[in-house]
Amino acid sequence: MAGQDGSALFQKMAGGNWKLVRDGSEMQPQHGWDIETTLDINLQDVAESALLKHLDIHEADYGCVVVMEVQTGEIKAISNLTRGDDGKYREVYNYAVQGVTEAGSTFKLASMIALFEETRLKLNDTIDTGKGTYQFYGVEINDAKPGGYGRISVQEAMEKSSNIAVMKLIDAEFGQNPDRLVDYYHALGIAQPLGFQMVGEGIPSIKRPGDEGWSKISHLWMSIGYEVQLAPLHTLALYNAIANDGKLIQPMIVRKAYSANTVHREYQSAVLNGKICSKQTLEKLRTMLEGVVERGTARNINDTYYQIAGKTGTAQKYINGRPSRNYYTSFAGYFPADRPRYSAIVVIDNPQGYQQYGSDVAAPVFKEIADKIYALDIELHRAQPDSLKGPAGIFPVIRAGNAQDLMAISSTIGLQSELATEEDWVRTQIDGSIVQYIDGKVSSDAVPDVQGM
């Protein structure tokens, strides 16, 4: 944190020397404070490397990633990269926090919250989406699939990200009084700044009937993430709330500020909304987000070892009021789905080539990051079922190595062991049901065989 400059009045003397004028107005400079952040250096490296790799693949204009711990709101990784004129990516602008733009289909989650809270809508209720084209108030709306999806369930509407299905449901319930829908959006807690600790947080924009630019179809555009302005951090906060049992947490990146050995300030994340929806709605939303990855638009990132829940987003950009071929792609979600530990959002803007959807561009970045975090964080791994354990008395092959490392491994896998030496390097022997670590007998006149390594 920045310090304070000092100031004083000096008089120039003969010979070019300067003399301090002690008139009582002088101020001593103040040292700044150091800060302790919430960032995890390993996760930061994982997130930035994955983002850079996929930005290069798609030659996109820019991209950002935020990884957050679900229960605490602590930011564990944040990366923003912009493509320069030379084709290289650099940190230029904080899109994750400041980059307010139309969210796209990730915002459909907010619309489903309003629907479930206001109606008795069930996941197996159906909507006729026709052949993929529908007129709302004289405006033609299309689904991504040529020929449409026909009659689909509410669950499938989210999995397939059907614009027509969501718009039909929203118009039926809120068309006569769109203020009610907007009230739900604002009540979630993401329609205003989150009070993030970094300067310049973007200001969300969720307009109301009567505001400039409001039209008779605005409530429907908003329901699928258009005419709504959010920064990626705001969208992530909403998805994190679903993972956190409906509790909207203020994201944080600074734990404490200190100088020398003195802690001047300590920070804790605040609860911005203790309950964004009912328990019944929460269960439906989680089922929908899990289905998106299992069977829907993000099925390409489904995993057999752990489950991801989330939603793809693809917002077509309008230039001079006309649709362009530029897209803003994203994926927001959390993992593991059954016991969420981390939430994350990935945004990649204006990818080039034939892959321009969130499922093809942003979701794979999320998957790569989640895979590496899953591998690094042993707490995410479930205990091995008894049915998968080997027969009693059969031990893993442990030959030799560093004593402390082997003891740590034994503890992690639940193997009874004892250290029978004070040497650093040990070998093993079996004593009944216990593995003993004994002197390693390191030879000083031999060279290890490293052929094939």
Secondary structure, 3 states (H helix, E strand, C coil): CCCECCECEEEECHHHCEEEECCCCCECCECCCEEEECCCHHHHHHHHHHHHHHHHHHCCCEEEEEEEECCCCEEEEEEEEEECCCCCEECCCCHHHHCCEECHHHHHHHHHHHHHHHCCCCCCCEEECCCCEEEECCEEEECCCCCCCCEEEHHHHHHCCCHHHHHHHHHHHHCCCHHHHHHHHHHHCCCCCCCCCCCCCCCCEECCCCCCCCCCCHHHHHHCCCCEEECHHHHHHHHHHHHCCCCEECCECEEEEEECCEEEEECCCCEEECCCCCHHHHHHHHHHHHHHHHCCCCHHHCCCCCCCEEEEEEEEEEECCEEEEEEEEEEEEEECCCCCCEEEEEEEECCCCCCCCHHHHCHHHHHHHHHHHHHHCHHHCCCCCHHHCCCCCCCCCCCEEEHHHHHHHHHHCCCCEEECCCCCEEEEEEECCEEEEEECCCCCCCCCCCCCC
